Each structure stands twice: as C-alpha cells, then as structure tokens.
Amino acid sequence: MRRLLAIFVACSALALLALHFKPQILSLIPAPGSQPDLRSPRSGISEIRRYQTPRLAAAMAEAGSHLGAPSYIRIFKEEQELELWLQSDAGPYQLFKTYPICNHSGALGPKLKEGDRQSPEGFYRVGKAALNPNSRFHLSFNLGFPNTYDRAQGRTGSYLMVHGDCVSIGCYAMTDPMIEEIYVTVEAALNGGQAFVPVHAFPFRPTEARMQKTENHRWHDYWQSLAPAYHAFAQTAQPPRISVQNGGYVVTP
C-alpha cells in the first residue's frame, strides 16, 4: 500500500512539473510549416540563396512587393539602424525591415582619409560590381567611397562596405543572418534590372529638433546638405536623385 501511495505521489509531482514547463517545452517545437536552419556555418552563396530566397519572397509578397523589386537602403549611424526599403507593387517605396547595425567605426561625422577608421556618411550607389559573395566577412557590398563629392573634398579611403561578421574598421557591420537577407535582396534588385541600389548614410535622423542640437558642431553645414534627401523621401516615397554640382550635393525629389 505504501509503495502504491509513493508511486501515486511521484506521478502527481511529474504531472505538475510537466504542466509548469509546458510553455518552455512547446517553445522548443518548430512552428508548423517552419524550416529550421540546418545549413553549415558560413555556407556559400548558393546555399544562402536557396535558404533565403523562399523566405524573403514570402515575406515581401505579404508586404505587397516582391523579391527583385527596386530597393533603397538608409543608414543612421547614431541610431545604429539600417533600413531596407522596397518599391511596392503599387508604386511607392515601403519599409520592408529595419536591421540593427551590429558595429560601425568612429564618431559622428564623415570619413576624411584612409586609415581614420571612420564609417562614411553621404550618398552612395551599389551596382553589381560592388557585390562580393566570397568576402571573408561572410558577404559584403562596397559602398563606392569615395564618391564624386568625396573626391572633390579631397577625401580618401577604400573598401568601405556593408558586410557581416559584426566587426568594423570603417565599415557598417551586420550579423551574418542579417547581411544574408540584405545581400540577397540587393542582388535580386540588381538582377531584376535596377541599375544601382542607392545607399544613403546619415549621421542621425535629421529632424528639425535634432539638427538644432548640432548648430555649433563642426559638421553642421555638411549635415545640412544631407538633410534634404531625408525629407524629400518622406514627401514622395521615392528615393531622390543625387548629383554633385560646384563641389556640393544637389538633391532632386
């Protein structure tokens, strides 16, 4: 009798423990229809495409766009955010996803010279030639620094990129899973006919209130020249056209 009672008590205790840990146990079970990432670490670009393409295509279709649609990237150094925008099937650009920047170098302000370990600020273009699927930082694309404006200002530097691996000596570094999504999206846009993907790197979101705090900063005037691109996009939902005239940026909505 005592033995039966002991077994009953033990079973009851196990049942209570199971109920207590049920949420934790269920959380370990993959959601219906989900595909766990079973790839080897640092898989090659072919394997990355096979894994990321259906996931991105489904998410973009749900957002009213498609993989291969024209894309636009905005970087905000102070907020440590990278925004990935896609042209919707209806026409205007829509924010697809905001990624936290894992790492960047230097302080607020533009890159001036080779070796200053400063992440650039300004307007850049990423074409097919800028893509590097074999980067030692997992994946990368070159921002194209120095651009026409940078060269007019005598700024120097090379190999300034957005890449994975979360390490930076002048680049904008993402985690490996994040750079995979960004890279495959940029690659698909370029393969879909977009001549280049614009990447606009701001020191911060140049709202009126934030700009007022920089009035005495050495880079205030430069940041003022970047702000119109931010505001033009807010008004039109289309990336503005950027040119350089007389050594300065000209923004055309």
N, C-alpha and C positions, 0 to 999 in steps of 0.2 A: 504493500500500500504506500509506504513512504517513497519507494522507488518510483511508482507511478506519479505521485504528487510532485517529486523532484523533476521528472520529465515534463510534466504539465507546466510547472513554473518556468523551466528553461525555454520551452517552446513559446510561451507567452512573452517572455523577455525578447526573444528573437523577433517575434512578430512586431512588437513595439519599436524595436530598433529599425526594422525594415520600413515601417511607416515613417519614422523620423528622418531616415536618409533617402526616402523615395525621390524627392526633388533632385538630390545630388546624383542618384543613380540614373534617373531619367536624363539628366543633362549630359551624361556620357554617351547616350544613344544618339546616333546621327538622325537628323530630321528626315522625314520621308522625302525621297527624291533627291536628297543632297548627295554630292560626290566628294568624299574625303580626299584631301590632297596626299596622294601616295607617291608623289614624284621623289626622285633622289635630290639631295641638296644641290643647289646651284645647277639645276638642269639646263640643258642647252635651249637655244631659241626655238627649235622645232617642237620640243616638248612643252615649252612655255606657251607657244601659240595654241597647241592642242588643248591645253588645260584652260587658258584664259579666254580664248575666243568664244566658246559657247556661253560662258558665264557673263562676259561683257555684253555679248549680243542680246542675251535675255534681259539684262538689266537696262540696256539702252532702249530696247523695244518698249519696255514698260514705262520708260521715261519719255516716250514719244519721239525717239530718234533711232539711230542705227549705227552699228559699228562700220566705220568708213566715212561717216559724216564729217564735214569740216569741223575742226577743233580749234580751241583757243585756250591758252594757259595764262593764268595770272599768279604771280608770286608776291607774297607780302612778308618781308623779312622780319619786321618787328613782331607780327602775329604768328610767324613761323607756319604759314599756311600756303599750300599750292592748290589753286582752284583749277579744275578741269571742266571746261565748257564745251558743249556740243551744239551744232546747229540742229534745231528741231526739224522734224519733217514738215512742220507748219511754216518754218522760215526763221523766226528769231532764235538767237542762241539761248540755251538754258543751262543752268549749273547742273552738271552731272554728279560731281563729287568734290568734296574738299578734303585734301590729304594733309596731315600734319607733317611739316618738314622735320626730318629726324636730326639734321645737323646742317649748319652753314658757318661760314667763317667771317671774322671781322665784326666791325661795328656798323651802325647806320651810316650810309654814305656810299658813293660809287667806288668801283675798283679803279685805281690810278696807274699802277705799274706792276710789271711782272714780279712776283715774289712777295707782294704785300699781304697775301693771304686774305684778301677781301673778296667777298662774293659780290658780283656786279649788280648794278641797278640800271635799268634802261629798257630799251625796246629791241628785241632780238627775233630772229627768224630761224626756224628749224626745217631744213629740207632733208631729202633722202640721204644725201651725202653725210649728214651730221649724225646719222644713226650708227651706233656701234653695238651689235648684239654680242660681241665677243669681249666686251670690256672686263677688265679684272675687278671692276666694281659691280659685277653681275650684268647690268645693262646700262647704257648711257646714251645721251644725245648731246651734241655740242651746241651751246647757245649762239656761237658765232661772235664771241667777243675777241677783239674789238670790232664794233660795227663802224659805220661811216662817221657817226657822231664822235665815238670814242677816239678814232684815229685823228679827227680834226682837232681834238683836245690834247693830242699827244699821249693818250693813254696806251699802255702796253699790257700784254698778257696773252695767255694761250691755254687751250684745253679747259675752258670754263664750261662745266656741264651740269646737267641734272642726271644723277645716277643713283645706284643702290649702295648697299654696304654701310650706310649710316656714318661715313667718315668724310671730312671735308677739309681741304686746304685752299678753298676759294670757290668751291662748287656748292650746289644745293643737293644735299644727300637725302635720299629716302630709304625706307626699309626695303628689303628685297621684294616682298609681296606687293608693295605699293608701286615700285618702279615697274614691275611687270605689267600692271594694269595700265599705267600711264604710257609706257613704251609701246605696248601692243595697240593702244588707242591712237597714238601719234602715227605709228607705222601704217595702220589701216587707213587713216585720213589721207596720208601722202599717197598710198597705193590707190586710194579712191579718186584721186585727181586733184587734191588740194596742193597747190604749188609749194607752199610752206606753211607751217603752223606757227603763228605768232606767239611769242612768249614775252609778256610784259612783267618786268621785275620792279616792284615798288618798294620803297623803304618801309612803308606802312600804308594803311588805307588813308588817302589824302582828303579826309573830310575837312570842312572848314574849321571845326574845333581843333582837330589835330594839327592842321597847318599853322594855326595861330600860335601854337606852342613852340614852333620852330623859327619864329621871326628873327631871332638873334643867332641862329645856327649858321655855321659856315656854308652849309649846303642848302640853305633855304631857297635861293634862287633856282638852283638846279631842280630841287623837288617841285618847285612851282611849274617848271617846264614839263614835268611828268604828269602832273595832276589832270590836265585837260583830257588825256587819254582815258583815265579812270571815269571821269564824269561823262565823256562822250558815249562810252559803252553803256553807262547807266541809263542814258537817254534813248539810245537807239537799239540796244540789244544786238548790235553788230560790232565786231572789232573795228576800231578806227584805223584809217590809213595813216601811216607814219612816214614822213620824209625828213630830210635834213637840208636846210637852206641857210646860207650865211653862218654855218657853224652851229646852228641850233635846231632843235626838234620842231617840226610843224605837224600838228595833229589835225586831220580832216575827218569829221564824222562820216 
